[in-house]
Amino acid sequence: MTATAHPTVLRRALALVAAAGATALLATGCSSGAAAPAATLRPATPGVLSVQGPRSHLELTGAKLAGGALTLTVRNEGQVAEHLSMVSTAPDGRATLAGSQGPEHALTSAGVLIKPGETAEFGGAQGPSITFPHPAATHPATVDTILIFSVSGLVHLDTPAG
């Protein structure tokens, strides 16, 4: 007897395996003394970050963590499509990503799609969203937020809480 899985279940399982593999690869590269990824980070105020690499350029602005949701604006100024595939914080755990209502910024098996030249506003009325299933009761002034992008890779963002 053989069992088959629903296509949605398979897509979600593949996305989880890909995210776990990317995290393991990044952790191995960082702990082995290997050279750091080619991305360049400019110092920024909490909630704002510019990520530049050989094939990517993201501008993250307006980040704020409140009430179990993360609001964030991501501008893809690179030449290739980008996907936000995972978000987490130590106090809140892993977030749930949801795509927008329309074709722009849809949730795919790779994450929320952000095409070159587009801006995705997470937490807006019609846009994609980032929510935590079990948010912490209290947060420090800023929370280290980990975002995993398909091209830019692992990004740490100091996110204001409140």
VMD Tcl script that builds the backbone (N, CA, C; Angstrom):
set m [mol new atoms 486]
animate dup $m
set s [atomselect $m all]
$s set {name element resname resid chain x y z} {
  {N N MET 1 A 0.843 -1.168 0.000}
  {CA C MET 1 A 0.000 0.000 0.000}
  {C C MET 1 A 0.896 1.241 0.000}
  {N N THR 2 A 0.589 2.186 -0.836}
  {CA C THR 2 A 1.351 3.433 -0.869}
  {C C THR 2 A 0.440 4.582 -0.482}
  {N N ALA 3 A 1.060 5.593 0.104}
  {CA C ALA 3 A 0.307 6.782 0.511}
  {C C ALA 3 A 0.780 7.967 -0.314}
  {N N THR 4 A -0.141 8.846 -0.629}
  {CA C THR 4 A 0.230 10.069 -1.342}
  {C C THR 4 A -0.190 11.261 -0.504}
  {N N ALA 5 A 0.596 12.307 -0.592}
  {CA C ALA 5 A 0.299 13.526 0.166}
  {C C ALA 5 A -0.369 14.549 -0.744}
  {N N HIS 6 A -1.162 15.387 -0.148}
  {CA C HIS 6 A -1.820 16.484 -0.854}
  {C C HIS 6 A -0.738 17.434 -1.372}
  {N N PRO 7 A -0.876 18.019 -2.572}
  {CA C PRO 7 A 0.145 18.921 -3.115}
  {C C PRO 7 A 0.513 20.087 -2.193}
  {N N THR 8 A -0.464 20.633 -1.460}
  {CA C THR 8 A -0.158 21.732 -0.543}
  {C C THR 8 A 0.748 21.255 0.582}
  {N N VAL 9 A 0.494 20.055 1.087}
  {CA C VAL 9 A 1.329 19.491 2.147}
  {C C VAL 9 A 2.745 19.276 1.630}
  {N N LEU 10 A 2.869 18.782 0.411}
  {CA C LEU 10 A 4.193 18.574 -0.174}
  {C C LEU 10 A 4.935 19.885 -0.342}
  {N N ARG 11 A 4.260 20.931 -0.824}
  {CA C ARG 11 A 4.906 22.234 -0.997}
  {C C ARG 11 A 5.391 22.791 0.338}
  {N N ARG 12 A 4.565 22.681 1.354}
  {CA C ARG 12 A 4.959 23.194 2.674}
  {C C ARG 12 A 6.129 22.387 3.230}
  {N N ALA 13 A 6.097 21.075 3.052}
  {CA C ALA 13 A 7.199 20.235 3.531}
  {C C ALA 13 A 8.496 20.589 2.812}
  {N N LEU 14 A 8.423 20.801 1.506}
  {CA C LEU 14 A 9.622 21.178 0.756}
  {C C LEU 14 A 10.145 22.535 1.195}
  {N N ALA 15 A 9.248 23.477 1.473}
  {CA C ALA 15 A 9.681 24.799 1.934}
  {C C ALA 15 A 10.369 24.696 3.291}
  {N N LEU 16 A 9.829 23.856 4.191}
  {CA C LEU 16 A 10.454 23.670 5.497}
  {C C LEU 16 A 11.822 23.013 5.376}
  {N N VAL 17 A 11.937 22.013 4.504}
  {CA C VAL 17 A 13.227 21.350 4.291}
  {C C VAL 17 A 14.230 22.333 3.706}
  {N N ALA 18 A 13.799 23.156 2.751}
  {CA C ALA 18 A 14.701 24.145 2.151}
  {C C ALA 18 A 15.154 25.167 3.182}
  {N N ALA 19 A 14.250 25.646 4.021}
  {CA C ALA 19 A 14.612 26.627 5.050}
  {C C ALA 19 A 15.558 26.006 6.070}
  {N N ALA 20 A 15.290 24.759 6.466}
  {CA C ALA 20 A 16.175 24.084 7.418}
  {C C ALA 20 A 17.552 23.863 6.809}
  {N N GLY 21 A 17.589 23.493 5.545}
  {CA C GLY 21 A 18.871 23.293 4.865}
  {C C GLY 21 A 19.647 24.581 4.754}
  {N N ALA 22 A 18.972 25.671 4.436}
  {CA C ALA 22 A 19.648 26.970 4.327}
  {C C ALA 22 A 20.190 27.402 5.673}
  {N N THR 23 A 19.404 27.184 6.731}
  {CA C THR 23 A 19.859 27.546 8.069}
  {C C THR 23 A 21.064 26.715 8.467}
  {N N ALA 24 A 21.028 25.401 8.197}
  {CA C ALA 24 A 22.156 24.532 8.529}
  {C C ALA 24 A 23.395 24.926 7.737}
  {N N LEU 25 A 23.233 25.233 6.468}
  {CA C LEU 25 A 24.356 25.637 5.632}
  {C C LEU 25 A 24.973 26.928 6.135}
  {N N LEU 26 A 24.129 27.899 6.493}
  {CA C LEU 26 A 24.641 29.163 7.011}
  {C C LEU 26 A 25.334 28.973 8.346}
  {N N ALA 27 A 24.760 28.153 9.224}
  {CA C ALA 27 A 25.375 27.906 10.529}
  {C C ALA 27 A 26.714 27.199 10.370}
  {N N THR 28 A 26.803 26.241 9.462}
  {CA C THR 28 A 28.052 25.527 9.222}
  {C C THR 28 A 29.107 26.471 8.668}
  {N N GLY 29 A 28.730 27.297 7.714}
  {CA C GLY 29 A 29.682 28.242 7.127}
  {C C GLY 29 A 30.186 29.245 8.151}
  {N N CYS 30 A 29.306 29.683 9.066}
  {CA C CYS 30 A 29.713 30.663 10.060}
  {C C CYS 30 A 30.605 30.056 11.125}
  {N N SER 31 A 30.371 28.785 11.490}
  {CA C SER 31 A 31.153 28.183 12.559}
  {C C SER 31 A 32.451 27.561 12.074}
  {N N SER 32 A 32.616 27.370 10.784}
  {CA C SER 32 A 33.808 26.705 10.285}
  {C C SER 32 A 34.956 27.664 10.019}
  {N N GLY 33 A 34.768 28.937 10.266}
  {CA C GLY 33 A 35.815 29.906 9.998}
  {C C GLY 33 A 35.852 30.316 8.536}
  {N N ALA 34 A 34.850 29.911 7.762}
  {CA C ALA 34 A 34.784 30.275 6.349}
  {C C ALA 34 A 34.527 31.772 6.221}
  {N N ALA 35 A 34.829 32.302 5.073}
  {CA C ALA 35 A 34.601 33.723 4.827}
  {C C ALA 35 A 33.121 34.047 4.957}
  {N N ALA 36 A 32.839 35.243 5.426}
  {CA C ALA 36 A 31.460 35.687 5.587}
  {C C ALA 36 A 30.808 35.838 4.220}
  {N N PRO 37 A 29.462 35.755 4.150}
  {CA C PRO 37 A 28.776 35.975 2.879}
  {C C PRO 37 A 29.148 37.334 2.293}
  {N N ALA 38 A 28.940 37.484 1.005}
  {CA C ALA 38 A 29.367 38.689 0.294}
  {C C ALA 38 A 28.476 39.899 0.559}
  {N N ALA 39 A 27.392 39.748 1.318}
  {CA C ALA 39 A 26.494 40.876 1.571}
  {C C ALA 39 A 27.194 41.934 2.412}
  {N N THR 40 A 26.894 43.186 2.141}
  {CA C THR 40 A 27.442 44.301 2.894}
  {C C THR 40 A 26.306 44.965 3.650}
  {N N LEU 41 A 26.486 45.136 4.948}
  {CA C LEU 41 A 25.461 45.766 5.763}
  {C C LEU 41 A 25.941 47.139 6.199}
  {N N ARG 42 A 25.129 48.156 5.968}
  {CA C ARG 42 A 25.451 49.499 6.431}
  {C C ARG 42 A 24.815 49.695 7.800}
  {N N PRO 43 A 25.508 50.364 8.724}
  {CA C PRO 43 A 24.895 50.631 10.026}
  {C C PRO 43 A 23.580 51.388 9.840}
  {N N ALA 44 A 22.614 51.085 10.687}
  {CA C ALA 44 A 21.306 51.724 10.560}
  {C C ALA 44 A 20.671 51.875 11.933}
  {N N THR 45 A 19.638 52.647 12.005}
  {CA C THR 45 A 18.863 52.764 13.225}
  {C C THR 45 A 17.993 51.522 13.361}
  {N N PRO 46 A 17.539 51.202 14.587}
  {CA C PRO 46 A 16.660 50.039 14.740}
  {C C PRO 46 A 15.457 50.116 13.806}
  {N N GLY 47 A 15.143 49.006 13.183}
  {CA C GLY 47 A 14.011 48.935 12.269}
  {C C GLY 47 A 14.333 49.286 10.838}
  {N N VAL 48 A 15.606 49.652 10.558}
  {CA C VAL 48 A 16.023 50.045 9.215}
  {C C VAL 48 A 17.328 49.337 8.896}
  {N N LEU 49 A 17.436 48.763 7.682}
  {CA C LEU 49 A 18.653 48.067 7.293}
  {C C LEU 49 A 18.761 47.997 5.780}
  {N N SER 50 A 19.969 48.183 5.276}
  {CA C SER 50 A 20.246 48.016 3.855}
  {C C SER 50 A 21.120 46.786 3.694}
  {N N VAL 51 A 20.708 45.861 2.843}
  {CA C VAL 51 A 21.442 44.625 2.601}
  {C C VAL 51 A 21.862 44.614 1.144}
  {N N GLN 52 A 23.184 44.594 0.907}
  {CA C GLN 52 A 23.689 44.597 -0.463}
  {C C GLN 52 A 24.627 43.418 -0.666}
  {N N GLY 53 A 24.426 42.703 -1.754}
  {CA C GLY 53 A 25.278 41.592 -2.114}
  {C C GLY 53 A 25.541 41.603 -3.601}
  {N N PRO 54 A 26.263 40.612 -4.091}
  {CA C PRO 54 A 26.579 40.578 -5.523}
  {C C PRO 54 A 25.349 40.534 -6.422}
  {N N ARG 55 A 24.271 39.856 -5.977}
  {CA C ARG 55 A 23.075 39.741 -6.814}
  {C C ARG 55 A 21.842 40.328 -6.146}
  {N N SER 56 A 22.015 40.973 -5.001}
  {CA C SER 56 A 20.840 41.462 -4.291}
  {C C SER 56 A 21.080 42.849 -3.706}
  {N N HIS 57 A 19.990 43.553 -3.493}
  {CA C HIS 57 A 20.013 44.839 -2.802}
  {C C HIS 57 A 18.624 45.044 -2.220}
  {N N LEU 58 A 18.524 44.890 -0.912}
  {CA C LEU 58 A 17.256 45.061 -0.221}
  {C C LEU 58 A 17.332 46.242 0.726}
  {N N GLU 59 A 16.257 46.998 0.796}
  {CA C GLU 59 A 16.113 48.070 1.771}
  {C C GLU 59 A 14.961 47.677 2.691}
  {N N LEU 60 A 15.250 47.449 3.969}
  {CA C LEU 60 A 14.255 47.107 4.969}
  {C C LEU 60 A 14.009 48.342 5.826}
  {N N THR 61 A 12.756 48.768 5.930}
  {CA C THR 61 A 12.424 49.974 6.682}
  {C C THR 61 A 11.140 49.781 7.478}
  {N N GLY 62 A 10.965 50.624 8.494}
  {CA C GLY 62 A 9.711 50.667 9.236}
  {C C GLY 62 A 9.394 49.435 10.050}
  {N N ALA 63 A 10.390 48.636 10.400}
  {CA C ALA 63 A 10.117 47.411 11.159}
  {C C ALA 63 A 9.639 47.745 12.564}
  {N N LYS 64 A 8.600 47.038 13.011}
  {CA C LYS 64 A 8.078 47.189 14.368}
  {C C LYS 64 A 7.376 45.905 14.768}
  {N N LEU 65 A 7.660 45.444 15.972}
  {CA C LEU 65 A 7.059 44.223 16.500}
  {C C LEU 65 A 6.070 44.599 17.585}
  {N N ALA 66 A 4.804 44.268 17.378}
  {CA C ALA 66 A 3.772 44.589 18.365}
  {C C ALA 66 A 2.594 43.638 18.221}
  {N N GLY 67 A 2.079 43.193 19.352}
  {CA C GLY 67 A 0.870 42.379 19.353}
  {C C GLY 67 A 0.969 41.096 18.557}
  {N N GLY 68 A 2.139 40.488 18.506}
  {CA C GLY 68 A 2.295 39.235 17.784}
  {C C GLY 68 A 2.446 39.382 16.285}
  {N N ALA 69 A 2.614 40.609 15.803}
  {CA C ALA 69 A 2.781 40.842 14.364}
  {C C ALA 69 A 4.004 41.714 14.125}
  {N N LEU 70 A 4.645 41.493 12.996}
  {CA C LEU 70 A 5.780 42.304 12.576}
  {C C LEU 70 A 5.350 43.105 11.361}
  {N N THR 71 A 5.453 44.428 11.459}
  {CA C THR 71 A 5.235 45.267 10.286}
  {C C THR 71 A 6.615 45.591 9.721}
  {N N LEU 72 A 6.722 45.599 8.413}
  {CA C LEU 72 A 8.017 45.762 7.763}
  {C C LEU 72 A 7.796 46.104 6.298}
  {N N THR 73 A 8.612 47.015 5.776}
  {CA C THR 73 A 8.594 47.323 4.351}
  {C C THR 73 A 9.900 46.834 3.751}
  {N N VAL 74 A 9.805 46.024 2.689}
  {CA C VAL 74 A 10.984 45.487 2.003}
  {C C VAL 74 A 10.958 45.975 0.562}
  {N N ARG 75 A 11.996 46.703 0.166}
  {CA C ARG 75 A 12.148 47.190 -1.208}
  {C C ARG 75 A 13.250 46.376 -1.862}
  {N N ASN 76 A 12.928 45.703 -2.970}
  {CA C ASN 76 A 13.904 44.916 -3.725}
  {C C ASN 76 A 14.497 45.812 -4.809}
  {N N GLU 77 A 15.685 46.344 -4.566}
  {CA C GLU 77 A 16.357 47.193 -5.540}
  {C C GLU 77 A 17.382 46.408 -6.352}
  {N N GLY 78 A 17.370 45.071 -6.201}
  {CA C GLY 78 A 18.285 44.217 -6.953}
  {C C GLY 78 A 17.744 43.896 -8.332}
  {N N GLN 79 A 18.468 43.027 -9.026}
  {CA C GLN 79 A 18.116 42.652 -10.395}
  {C C GLN 79 A 17.402 41.301 -10.483}
  {N N VAL 80 A 17.269 40.584 -9.352}
  {CA C VAL 80 A 16.631 39.273 -9.358}
  {C C VAL 80 A 15.488 39.250 -8.347}
  {N N ALA 81 A 14.553 38.353 -8.566}
  {CA C ALA 81 A 13.437 38.195 -7.634}
  {C C ALA 81 A 13.955 37.670 -6.305}
  {N N GLU 82 A 13.319 38.091 -5.236}
  {CA C GLU 82 A 13.688 37.691 -3.881}
  {C C GLU 82 A 12.475 37.072 -3.224}
  {N N HIS 83 A 12.704 36.171 -2.296}
  {CA C HIS 83 A 11.627 35.564 -1.511}
  {C C HIS 83 A 11.976 35.674 -0.038}
  {N N LEU 84 A 11.050 36.121 0.790}
  {CA C LEU 84 A 11.208 36.054 2.236}
  {C C LEU 84 A 10.623 34.720 2.660}
  {N N SER 85 A 11.485 33.818 3.138}
  {CA C SER 85 A 11.023 32.462 3.413}
  {C C SER 85 A 10.827 32.153 4.888}
  {N N MET 86 A 11.471 32.907 5.799}
  {CA C MET 86 A 11.284 32.629 7.216}
  {C C MET 86 A 11.606 33.861 8.042}
  {N N VAL 87 A 10.884 34.019 9.159}
  {CA C VAL 87 A 11.126 35.091 10.124}
  {C C VAL 87 A 10.996 34.477 11.506}
  {N N SER 88 A 11.926 34.860 12.413}
  {CA C SER 88 A 11.811 34.387 13.789}
  {C C SER 88 A 12.488 35.353 14.749}
  {N N THR 89 A 12.083 35.261 16.014}
  {CA C THR 89 A 12.731 35.979 17.106}
  {C C THR 89 A 12.900 34.991 18.247}
  {N N ALA 90 A 13.863 35.246 19.129}
  {CA C ALA 90 A 14.063 34.349 20.270}
  {C C ALA 90 A 12.838 34.327 21.187}
  {N N PRO 91 A 12.248 35.492 21.543}
  {CA C PRO 91 A 11.103 35.425 22.449}
  {C C PRO 91 A 9.824 34.870 21.817}
  {N N ASP 92 A 9.655 35.042 20.497}
  {CA C ASP 92 A 8.378 34.696 19.862}
  {C C ASP 92 A 8.422 33.410 19.036}
  {N N GLY 93 A 9.592 32.912 18.709}
  {CA C GLY 93 A 9.703 31.720 17.875}
  {C C GLY 93 A 9.543 32.053 16.404}
  {N N ARG 94 A 9.139 31.058 15.649}
  {CA C ARG 94 A 9.012 31.209 14.196}
  {C C ARG 94 A 7.658 31.799 13.829}
  {N N ALA 95 A 7.693 32.769 12.921}
  {CA C ALA 95 A 6.475 33.440 12.480}
  {C C ALA 95 A 5.800 32.675 11.347}
  {N N THR 96 A 4.550 32.986 11.149}
  {CA C THR 96 A 3.790 32.468 10.019}
  {C C THR 96 A 3.736 33.561 8.962}
  {N N LEU 97 A 4.129 33.220 7.739}
  {CA C LEU 97 A 4.070 34.167 6.625}
  {C C LEU 97 A 2.787 33.944 5.842}
  {N N ALA 98 A 2.166 35.026 5.427}
  {CA C ALA 98 A 0.987 34.961 4.559}
  {C C ALA 98 A 1.224 35.894 3.383}
  {N N GLY 99 A 0.805 35.475 2.215}
  {CA C GLY 99 A 0.945 36.298 1.017}
  {C C GLY 99 A -0.169 37.314 0.920}
  {N N SER 100 A -0.042 38.205 -0.053}
  {CA C SER 100 A -1.059 39.237 -0.254}
  {C C SER 100 A -2.283 38.635 -0.943}
  {N N GLN 101 A -3.328 39.446 -1.055}
  {CA C GLN 101 A -4.581 39.022 -1.689}
  {C C GLN 101 A -4.431 38.872 -3.199}
  {N N GLY 102 A -3.626 39.716 -3.819}
  {CA C GLY 102 A -3.472 39.709 -5.271}
  {C C GLY 102 A -2.242 38.940 -5.715}
  {N N PRO 103 A -1.906 39.029 -6.984}
  {CA C PRO 103 A -0.756 38.278 -7.488}
  {C C PRO 103 A 0.587 38.825 -7.010}
  {N N GLU 104 A 0.657 40.131 -6.688}
  {CA C GLU 104 A 1.902 40.683 -6.180}
  {C C GLU 104 A 2.116 40.194 -4.755}
  {N N HIS 105 A 3.353 39.801 -4.461}
  {CA C HIS 105 A 3.766 39.370 -3.127}
  {C C HIS 105 A 2.991 38.149 -2.649}
  {N N ALA 106 A 2.741 37.238 -3.572}
  {CA C ALA 106 A 2.061 35.992 -3.249}
  {C C ALA 106 A 2.987 35.081 -2.451}
  {N N LEU 107 A 2.400 34.201 -1.661}
  {CA C LEU 107 A 3.160 33.203 -0.925}
  {C C LEU 107 A 3.354 31.997 -1.832}
  {N N THR 108 A 4.616 31.681 -2.142}
  {CA C THR 108 A 4.950 30.519 -2.953}
  {C C THR 108 A 5.639 29.493 -2.065}
  {N N SER 109 A 6.025 28.377 -2.632}
  {CA C SER 109 A 6.746 27.368 -1.854}
  {C C SER 109 A 8.109 27.876 -1.397}
  {N N ALA 110 A 8.633 28.933 -2.016}
  {CA C ALA 110 A 9.919 29.522 -1.629}
  {C C ALA 110 A 9.750 30.667 -0.635}
  {N N GLY 111 A 8.533 31.134 -0.406}
  {CA C GLY 111 A 8.279 32.247 0.497}
  {C C GLY 111 A 7.481 33.333 -0.190}
  {N N VAL 112 A 7.461 34.517 0.406}
  {CA C VAL 112 A 6.724 35.650 -0.162}
  {C C VAL 112 A 7.578 36.274 -1.268}
  {N N LEU 113 A 7.036 36.316 -2.472}
  {CA C LEU 113 A 7.752 36.806 -3.645}
  {C C LEU 113 A 7.816 38.331 -3.671}
  {N N ILE 114 A 9.052 38.856 -3.885}
  {CA C ILE 114 A 9.257 40.303 -4.055}
  {C C ILE 114 A 10.097 40.469 -5.314}
  {N N LYS 115 A 9.461 40.908 -6.390}
  {CA C LYS 115 A 10.145 41.058 -7.670}
  {C C LYS 115 A 11.063 42.270 -7.672}
  {N N PRO 116 A 12.045 42.305 -8.606}
  {CA C PRO 116 A 12.936 43.464 -8.704}
  {C C PRO 116 A 12.129 44.750 -8.916}
  {N N GLY 117 A 12.496 45.793 -8.180}
  {CA C GLY 117 A 11.817 47.076 -8.295}
  {C C GLY 117 A 10.537 47.187 -7.488}
  {N N GLU 118 A 10.115 46.125 -6.830}
  {CA C GLU 118 A 8.863 46.152 -6.068}
  {C C GLU 118 A 9.117 46.386 -4.586}
  {N N THR 119 A 8.084 46.880 -3.922}
  {CA C THR 119 A 8.106 47.080 -2.477}
  {C C THR 119 A 6.977 46.258 -1.874}
  {N N ALA 120 A 7.316 45.450 -0.878}
  {CA C ALA 120 A 6.314 44.659 -0.156}
  {C C ALA 120 A 6.127 45.263 1.227}
  {N N GLU 121 A 4.888 45.594 1.555}
  {CA C GLU 121 A 4.567 46.148 2.869}
  {C C GLU 121 A 3.897 45.072 3.700}
  {N N PHE 122 A 4.668 44.456 4.599}
  {CA C PHE 122 A 4.151 43.414 5.471}
  {C C PHE 122 A 3.376 44.063 6.608}
  {N N GLY 123 A 2.135 43.604 6.805}
  {CA C GLY 123 A 1.302 44.138 7.874}
  {C C GLY 123 A 0.297 45.167 7.414}
  {N N GLY 124 A 0.282 45.489 6.128}
  {CA C GLY 124 A -0.711 46.422 5.591}
  {C C GLY 124 A -2.050 45.730 5.409}
  {N N ALA 125 A -3.060 46.485 5.051}
  {CA C ALA 125 A -4.410 45.949 4.905}
  {C C ALA 125 A -4.509 44.887 3.812}
  {N N GLN 126 A -3.879 45.108 2.663}
  {CA C GLN 126 A -3.981 44.186 1.538}
  {C C GLN 126 A -2.693 43.385 1.295}
  {N N GLY 127 A -1.635 43.746 1.978}
  {CA C GLY 127 A -0.335 43.138 1.710}
  {C C GLY 127 A -0.097 41.843 2.458}
  {N N PRO 128 A 1.099 41.315 2.297}
  {CA C PRO 128 A 1.465 40.096 3.016}
  {C C PRO 128 A 1.603 40.385 4.509}
  {N N SER 129 A 1.670 39.326 5.326}
  {CA C SER 129 A 1.764 39.529 6.771}
  {C C SER 129 A 2.754 38.560 7.406}
  {N N ILE 130 A 3.233 38.971 8.581}
  {CA C ILE 130 A 4.144 38.173 9.398}
  {C C ILE 130 A 3.543 38.155 10.798}
  {N N THR 131 A 3.063 36.996 11.256}
  {CA C THR 131 A 2.462 36.895 12.580}
  {C C THR 131 A 3.104 35.755 13.361}
  {N N PHE 132 A 3.180 35.940 14.664}
  {CA C PHE 132 A 3.744 34.937 15.555}
  {C C PHE 132 A 2.608 34.235 16.282}
  {N N PRO 133 A 2.598 32.893 16.266}
  {CA C PRO 133 A 1.484 32.163 16.871}
  {C C PRO 133 A 1.442 32.284 18.393}
  {N N HIS 134 A 2.597 32.451 19.048}
  {CA C HIS 134 A 2.655 32.545 20.505}
  {C C HIS 134 A 3.590 33.686 20.901}
  {N N PRO 135 A 3.139 34.948 20.746}
  {CA C PRO 135 A 4.020 36.074 21.052}
  {C C PRO 135 A 4.345 36.154 22.540}
  {N N ALA 136 A 5.548 36.636 22.839}
  {CA C ALA 136 A 5.962 36.824 24.227}
  {C C ALA 136 A 5.128 37.920 24.877}
  {N N ALA 137 A 4.972 37.816 26.191}
  {CA C ALA 137 A 4.183 38.821 26.911}
  {C C ALA 137 A 4.903 40.163 26.932}
  {N N THR 138 A 6.224 40.149 27.087}
  {CA C THR 138 A 6.997 41.389 27.110}
  {C C THR 138 A 8.228 41.236 26.229}
  {N N HIS 139 A 8.722 42.359 25.731}
  {CA C HIS 139 A 9.916 42.396 24.896}
  {C C HIS 139 A 10.852 43.474 25.418}
  {N N PRO 140 A 12.153 43.324 25.156}
  {CA C PRO 140 A 13.048 44.454 25.407}
  {C C PRO 140 A 12.743 45.566 24.397}
  {N N ALA 141 A 13.446 46.677 24.491}
  {CA C ALA 141 A 13.197 47.815 23.592}
  {C C ALA 141 A 13.359 47.425 22.126}
  {N N THR 142 A 14.391 46.627 21.816}
  {CA C THR 142 A 14.565 46.100 20.459}
  {C C THR 142 A 14.734 44.597 20.529}
  {N N VAL 143 A 14.254 43.928 19.506}
  {CA C VAL 143 A 14.293 42.470 19.442}
  {C C VAL 143 A 15.115 42.060 18.230}
  {N N ASP 144 A 16.076 41.146 18.426}
  {CA C ASP 144 A 16.861 40.620 17.310}
  {C C ASP 144 A 15.932 39.741 16.469}
  {N N THR 145 A 15.659 40.179 15.269}
  {CA C THR 145 A 14.760 39.465 14.365}
  {C C THR 145 A 15.593 38.839 13.255}
  {N N ILE 146 A 15.360 37.567 13.005}
  {CA C ILE 146 A 16.088 36.844 11.966}
  {C C ILE 146 A 15.146 36.650 10.782}
  {N N LEU 147 A 15.600 37.088 9.611}
  {CA C LEU 147 A 14.845 36.915 8.376}
  {C C LEU 147 A 15.714 36.097 7.427}
  {N N ILE 148 A 15.113 35.162 6.719}
  {CA C ILE 148 A 15.849 34.394 5.720}
  {C C ILE 148 A 15.254 34.695 4.355}
  {N N PHE 149 A 16.106 35.240 3.476}
  {CA C PHE 149 A 15.738 35.549 2.102}
  {C C PHE 149 A 16.403 34.533 1.180}
  {N N SER 150 A 15.784 34.251 0.041}
  {CA C SER 150 A 16.310 33.249 -0.885}
  {C C SER 150 A 17.627 33.659 -1.515}
  {N N VAL 151 A 17.831 34.934 -1.823}
  {CA C VAL 151 A 19.058 35.395 -2.466}
  {C C VAL 151 A 19.982 36.060 -1.452}
  {N N SER 152 A 19.465 36.946 -0.633}
  {CA C SER 152 A 20.283 37.682 0.324}
  {C C SER 152 A 20.736 36.834 1.499}
  {N N GLY 153 A 20.004 35.768 1.798}
  {CA C GLY 153 A 20.386 34.874 2.884}
  {C C GLY 153 A 19.877 35.323 4.231}
  {N N LEU 154 A 20.659 35.002 5.266}
  {CA C LEU 154 A 20.288 35.266 6.652}
  {C C LEU 154 A 20.538 36.732 6.996}
  {N N VAL 155 A 19.511 37.410 7.525}
  {CA C VAL 155 A 19.611 38.823 7.871}
  {C C VAL 155 A 19.142 38.996 9.321}
  {N N HIS 156 A 19.969 39.687 10.133}
  {CA C HIS 156 A 19.589 40.046 11.498}
  {C C HIS 156 A 19.152 41.507 11.482}
  {N N LEU 157 A 18.002 41.763 12.066}
  {CA C LEU 157 A 17.455 43.119 12.109}
  {C C LEU 157 A 17.057 43.450 13.539}
  {N N ASP 158 A 17.568 44.558 14.079}
  {CA C ASP 158 A 17.100 45.042 15.381}
  {C C ASP 158 A 15.742 45.695 15.168}
  {N N THR 159 A 14.713 45.068 15.734}
  {CA C THR 159 A 13.347 45.539 15.524}
  {C C THR 159 A 12.812 46.194 16.781}
  {N N PRO 160 A 12.378 47.442 16.701}
  {CA C PRO 160 A 11.761 48.076 17.866}
  {C C PRO 160 A 10.482 47.330 18.270}
  {N N ALA 161 A 10.286 47.183 19.578}
  {CA C ALA 161 A 9.087 46.521 20.087}
  {C C ALA 161 A 8.199 47.554 20.763}
  {N N GLY 162 A 6.919 47.284 20.716}
  {CA C GLY 162 A 6.033 48.211 21.418}
  {C C GLY 162 A 4.709 48.384 20.793}
}
mol reanalyze $m
mol bondsrecalc $m
mol representation Tube
mol addrep $m
